[in-house]
Amino acid sequence: MLVADSLEELSGPERGVVVLPHRLMWQHDRRFDLDDPDLLLWMYENVPREAIRRDELRRWINGRVLVRVWDRLNLPRPVRQAWEARYPQLQPAA
């Protein structure tokens, strides 16, 4: 499971429209308007699940945004566990 080395290195966009590469999003429409909360969540669910290189995480995910939306993401258990093991601040409050 691929996890970023640090949240600070995740310097992806926070706003605007992005187009993910086909490798990360297999659908015809790969555009995400990050100002739309639902599309932002959808992108943040797909990139950690599909990324195979750290540069993909750095380019498309923003660390501050990730922390802000983490508890609303629908992620496979192994992905969630890997990220939460590395970053305790992502773990749900007890």
Backbone as a printed PyTorch tensor [residue, N CA C, xyz], in Angstrom:
tensor([[[  0.8500,  -1.1730,   0.0000],
         [  0.0000,   0.0000,   0.0000],
         [  0.8940,   1.2330,   0.0000]],

        [[  0.6360,   2.1410,  -0.9180],
         [  1.4520,   3.3460,  -1.0570],
         [  0.9230,   4.4450,  -0.1390]],

        [[  1.8290,   4.9960,   0.6650],
         [  1.5060,   6.1050,   1.5690],
         [  2.5970,   7.1470,   1.3970]],

        [[  2.2160,   8.4100,   1.4340],
         [  3.1940,   9.4960,   1.2950],
         [  4.1690,   9.4790,   2.4610]],

        [[  5.3830,   9.9410,   2.1920],
         [  6.3930,  10.0320,   3.2440],
         [  6.0430,  11.0880,   4.2770]],

        [[  5.3690,  12.1510,   3.8620],
         [  4.9200,  13.1870,   4.7950],
         [  3.7030,  13.8840,   4.2160]],

        [[  2.8620,  14.3890,   5.0890],
         [  1.6920,  15.1380,   4.6190],
         [  2.1140,  16.4530,   3.9830]],

        [[  3.2220,  17.0140,   4.4480],
         [  3.7020,  18.2870,   3.9140],
         [  4.1230,  18.1830,   2.4560]],

        [[  4.5650,  17.0100,   2.0240],
         [  4.9770,  16.8500,   0.6250],
         [  3.7870,  16.7960,  -0.3290]],

        [[  2.5960,  16.5940,   0.2070],
         [  1.3980,  16.5090,  -0.6300],
         [  0.9460,  17.9170,  -0.9700]],

        [[  1.3690,  18.3840,  -2.1260],
         [  1.1610,  19.7860,  -2.4950],
         [  0.2230,  19.9390,  -3.6880]],

        [[ -0.6970,  19.0070,  -3.8140],
         [ -1.6510,  19.0620,  -4.9160],
         [ -2.5890,  20.2440,  -4.7990]],

        [[ -3.3940,  20.4500,  -5.8140],
         [ -4.2900,  21.6090,  -5.8350],
         [ -5.3420,  21.5390,  -4.7400]],

        [[ -5.7430,  22.7240,  -4.2970],
         [ -6.7970,  22.8380,  -3.2860],
         [ -8.1120,  23.2820,  -3.8950]],

        [[ -8.0580,  23.9300,  -5.0460],
         [ -9.2430,  24.5000,  -5.6880],
         [ -9.1210,  24.3390,  -7.1960]],

        [[-10.2270,  24.6360,  -7.8560],
         [-10.2050,  24.6360,  -9.3150],
         [-10.5250,  23.2730,  -9.9010]],

        [[-10.3980,  23.1960, -11.2140],
         [-10.7010,  21.9730, -11.9490],
         [ -9.3950,  21.2690, -12.2990]],

        [[ -9.3590,  19.9810, -12.0040],
         [ -8.2050,  19.1620, -12.3770],
         [ -8.7000,  18.0050, -13.2420]],

        [[ -7.8140,  17.5040, -14.0790],
         [ -8.1130,  16.3430, -14.9110],
         [ -7.0960,  15.2730, -14.5550]],

        [[ -7.5780,  14.2030, -13.9590],
         [ -6.6860,  13.1100, -13.5830],
         [ -6.2640,  12.3270, -14.8170]],

        [[ -5.0640,  11.7700, -14.7960],
         [ -4.6530,  10.9040, -15.9030],
         [ -5.5140,   9.6360, -15.9280]],

        [[ -5.5970,   9.0650, -17.0910],
         [ -6.4100,   7.8700, -17.2830],
         [ -6.0150,   6.7500, -16.3300]],

        [[ -4.7510,   6.6460, -15.9920],
         [ -4.2800,   5.5940, -15.0970],
         [ -4.9090,   5.6860, -13.7100]],

        [[ -5.2280,   6.9100, -13.2760],
         [ -5.8190,   7.1040, -11.9500],
         [ -7.3460,   7.1060, -11.9680]],

        [[ -7.9280,   7.3930, -13.1200],
         [ -9.3910,   7.4410, -13.2390],
         [ -9.7600,   6.8660, -14.5930]],

        [[-10.4340,   5.7570, -14.5820],
         [-10.7140,   5.0300, -15.8090],
         [-11.9570,   5.5150, -16.5350]],

        [[-12.7110,   6.3930, -15.9450],
         [-13.9230,   6.8760, -16.5950],
         [-13.5880,   7.8690, -17.7000]],

        [[-14.5400,   8.0320, -18.6000],
         [-14.3450,   8.9700, -19.7010],
         [-14.1350,  10.3910, -19.1840]],

        [[-14.9880,  10.8310, -18.2760],
         [-14.8600,  12.1790, -17.6990],
         [-13.9850,  12.0910, -16.4620]],

        [[-12.7680,  12.5750, -16.5760],
         [-11.8040,  12.5070, -15.4850],
         [-11.5780,  13.8760, -14.8530]],

        [[-12.5100,  14.8090, -15.1000],
         [-12.4140,  16.1580, -14.5500],
         [-13.0550,  16.2140, -13.1680]],

        [[-12.3930,  16.9380, -12.2740],
         [-12.9020,  17.1120, -10.9180],
         [-12.8330,  18.5930, -10.5720]],

        [[-13.9790,  19.1550, -10.2740],
         [-14.0260,  20.5310,  -9.7980],
         [-13.8760,  20.4690,  -8.2840]],

        [[-12.7130,  20.8360,  -7.7960],
         [-12.4130,  20.7140,  -6.3750],
         [-13.2090,  21.6960,  -5.5280]],

        [[-13.8870,  22.6410,  -6.1630],
         [-14.7620,  23.5470,  -5.4220],
         [-16.1260,  22.8980,  -5.1450]],

        [[-16.3860,  21.7620,  -5.7590],
         [-17.5950,  20.9740,  -5.5060],
         [-17.2190,  19.9190,  -4.4540]],

        [[-17.7670,  20.0020,  -3.2410],
         [-17.3550,  19.0850,  -2.1690],
         [-17.4850,  17.6030,  -2.5310]],

        [[-18.5230,  17.2330,  -3.2690],
         [-18.6960,  15.8320,  -3.6370],
         [-17.6230,  15.3620,  -4.6180]],

        [[-17.2760,  16.2070,  -5.5810],
         [-16.2320,  15.8310,  -6.5410],
         [-14.8690,  15.7940,  -5.8750]],

        [[-14.6330,  16.6990,  -4.9450],
         [-13.3620,  16.6800,  -4.2040],
         [-13.2300,  15.3610,  -3.4470]],

        [[-14.2850,  14.9530,  -2.7520],
         [-14.2330,  13.6820,  -2.0200],
         [-14.0070,  12.5150,  -2.9650]],

        [[-14.6680,  12.5310,  -4.1020],
         [-14.5240,  11.4320,  -5.0550],
         [-13.0820,  11.3320,  -5.5460]],

        [[-12.4670,  12.4670,  -5.8570],
         [-11.0790,  12.4420,  -6.2920],
         [-10.1640,  11.9460,  -5.1710]],

        [[-10.4180,  12.4160,  -3.9440],
         [ -9.5790,  12.0200,  -2.8130],
         [ -9.8120,  10.5670,  -2.4040]],

        [[-10.8680,   9.9580,  -2.8700],
         [-11.0680,   8.5290,  -2.6620],
         [-10.3330,   7.7230,  -3.7320]],

        [[-10.2500,   8.2620,  -4.9270],
         [ -9.6390,   7.5310,  -6.0330],
         [ -8.1230,   7.5780,  -6.0400]],

        [[ -7.5490,   8.7320,  -5.8170],
         [ -6.0890,   8.8520,  -5.9540],
         [ -5.3470,   7.9760,  -4.9460]],

        [[ -5.6590,   7.9940,  -3.6440],
         [ -4.9130,   7.1070,  -2.7290],
         [ -5.1040,   5.6260,  -3.0450]],

        [[ -6.2390,   5.2900,  -3.5970],
         [ -6.5160,   3.8960,  -3.9290],
         [ -5.7540,   3.4550,  -5.1760]],

        [[ -5.5820,   4.3440,  -6.1450],
         [ -5.0130,   3.9700,  -7.4440],
         [ -3.5450,   4.3390,  -7.6340]],

        [[ -3.0290,   5.2580,  -6.8340],
         [ -1.6470,   5.7230,  -7.0250],
         [ -0.6560,   4.5820,  -6.8020]],

        [[  0.3440,   4.5150,  -7.6780],
         [  1.4120,   3.5250,  -7.5280],
         [  2.7770,   4.1900,  -7.3850]],

        [[  2.8060,   5.5150,  -7.5320],
         [  4.0570,   6.2630,  -7.3770],
         [  3.8050,   7.4510,  -6.4530]],

        [[  4.7780,   7.7610,  -5.6390],
         [  4.6230,   8.8770,  -4.7020],
         [  4.4230,  10.2080,  -5.4260]],

        [[  5.0040,  10.3560,  -6.6060],
         [  4.8020,  11.6110,  -7.3300],
         [  3.3360,  11.8050,  -7.7100]],

        [[  2.5870,  10.7190,  -7.8910],
         [  1.1510,  10.8490,  -8.1440],
         [  0.4380,  11.4010,  -6.9160]],

        [[  0.8000,  10.9150,  -5.7510],
         [  0.2140,  11.4510,  -4.5210],
         [  0.5720,  12.9190,  -4.3600]],

        [[  1.8450,  13.2580,  -4.5580],
         [  2.2950,  14.6490,  -4.3890],
         [  1.5930,  15.5920,  -5.3550]],

        [[  1.3660,  15.1360,  -6.5680],
         [  0.7830,  16.0120,  -7.5930],
         [ -0.7140,  16.2460,  -7.4010]],

        [[ -1.4360,  15.2260,  -6.9470],
         [ -2.8930,  15.3110,  -6.9530],
         [ -3.5360,  15.4780,  -5.5840]],

        [[ -2.8240,  15.1850,  -4.5070],
         [ -3.3900,  15.2720,  -3.1620],
         [ -2.7270,  16.4230,  -2.4060]],

        [[ -3.5300,  17.1600,  -1.6810],
         [ -3.0300,  18.2460,  -0.8420],
         [ -3.1570,  17.7820,   0.6060]],

        [[ -2.0620,  17.8410,   1.3530],
         [ -2.0410,  17.3330,   2.7230],
         [ -3.0630,  17.9910,   3.6320]],

        [[ -3.2050,  19.3060,   3.5470],
         [ -4.1830,  20.0070,   4.3930],
         [ -5.6080,  19.5860,   4.0550]],

        [[ -5.8800,  19.4590,   2.7700],
         [ -7.2190,  19.0360,   2.3450],
         [ -7.4680,  17.5940,   2.7880]],

        [[ -6.4720,  16.7540,   2.6270],
         [ -6.6230,  15.3510,   3.0160],
         [ -7.0060,  15.2270,   4.4880]],

        [[ -6.3240,  15.9530,   5.3540],
         [ -6.6370,  15.9130,   6.7870],
         [ -8.0600,  16.4090,   7.0220]],

        [[ -8.4480,  17.4530,   6.3230],
         [ -9.7720,  18.0450,   6.5130],
         [-10.9110,  17.0950,   6.1140]],

        [[-10.7130,  16.3040,   5.0460],
         [-11.8010,  15.4720,   4.5280],
         [-11.6690,  13.9920,   4.8850]],

        [[-10.5940,  13.6230,   5.5300],
         [-10.2810,  12.2140,   5.7640],
         [-11.4610,  11.4100,   6.3230]],

        [[-12.1050,  11.9310,   7.3480],
         [-13.1730,  11.1680,   7.9990],
         [-14.4110,  10.9980,   7.1190]],

        [[-14.4860,  11.6960,   6.0020],
         [-15.6300,  11.5660,   5.0880],
         [-15.3160,  10.7050,   3.8730]],

        [[-14.0860,  10.2330,   3.7550],
         [-13.6960,   9.4490,   2.5830],
         [-14.1310,   7.9940,   2.7170]],

        [[-14.6220,   7.4510,   1.6300],
         [-14.9870,   6.0440,   1.5540],
         [-13.8120,   5.3100,   0.9080]],

        [[-12.9610,   4.7430,   1.7500],
         [-11.7330,   4.0980,   1.2870],
         [-11.7430,   2.6190,   1.6500]],

        [[-11.0820,   1.8010,   0.8380],
         [-10.9200,   0.4000,   1.2280],
         [-10.1540,   0.3170,   2.5540]],

        [[-10.5150,  -0.6540,   3.3550],
         [ -9.8970,  -0.7990,   4.6760],
         [ -8.3680,  -0.8020,   4.6360]],

        [[ -7.7180,  -1.5410,   3.7190],
         [ -6.2530,  -1.5330,   3.7160],
         [ -5.6540,  -0.1440,   3.4510]],

        [[ -6.3030,   0.6240,   2.5870],
         [ -5.8170,   1.9800,   2.3020],
         [ -5.9590,   2.8400,   3.5520]],

        [[ -7.1250,   2.8210,   4.1620],
         [ -7.3650,   3.6150,   5.3720],
         [ -6.3860,   3.2180,   6.4750]],

        [[ -6.2150,   1.9310,   6.7010],
         [ -5.3270,   1.4640,   7.7680],
         [ -3.8780,   1.8730,   7.5260]],

        [[ -3.4250,   1.7870,   6.2850],
         [ -2.0370,   2.1620,   5.9790],
         [ -1.7970,   3.6400,   6.2530]],

        [[ -2.7090,   4.4920,   5.8140],
         [ -2.5510,   5.9330,   6.0350],
         [ -2.6750,   6.2830,   7.5110]],

        [[ -3.6230,   5.6800,   8.2120],
         [ -3.8060,   5.9930,   9.6280],
         [ -2.6610,   5.4640,  10.4760]],

        [[ -2.0370,   4.3710,  10.0660],
         [ -0.8740,   3.8600,  10.7910],
         [  0.3020,   4.8300,  10.6720]],

        [[  0.4430,   5.4310,   9.5070],
         [  1.5370,   6.3810,   9.2760],
         [  1.2390,   7.7490,   9.9000]],

        [[ -0.0360,   8.1520,   9.8800],
         [ -0.4410,   9.4870,  10.3550],
         [ -1.5330,   9.3510,  11.4160]],

        [[ -1.1570,   9.2670,  12.6730],
         [ -2.1560,   9.1030,  13.7430],
         [ -3.2150,  10.1980,  13.7570]],

        [[ -2.9000,  11.3880,  13.2500],
         [ -3.8840,  12.4800,  13.2470],
         [ -5.0660,  12.1660,  12.3330]],

        [[ -4.9420,  11.1720,  11.4840],
         [ -6.0560,  10.7720,  10.6220],
         [ -6.9880,   9.7850,  11.3170]],

        [[ -6.5340,   9.1750,  12.3810],
         [ -7.3450,   8.1950,  13.0840],
         [ -8.5570,   8.8640,  13.7310]],

        [[ -9.6740,   8.1290,  13.7750],
         [-10.8680,   8.7010,  14.4080],
         [-10.6190,   8.9660,  15.8910]],

        [[-11.2600,   9.9930,  16.3890],
         [-11.1460,  10.3120,  17.8200],
         [-11.7790,   9.1940,  18.6250]],

        [[-11.1610,   8.8940,  19.7480],
         [-11.6580,   7.8090,  20.6120],
         [-12.9530,   8.1870,  21.2930]]])
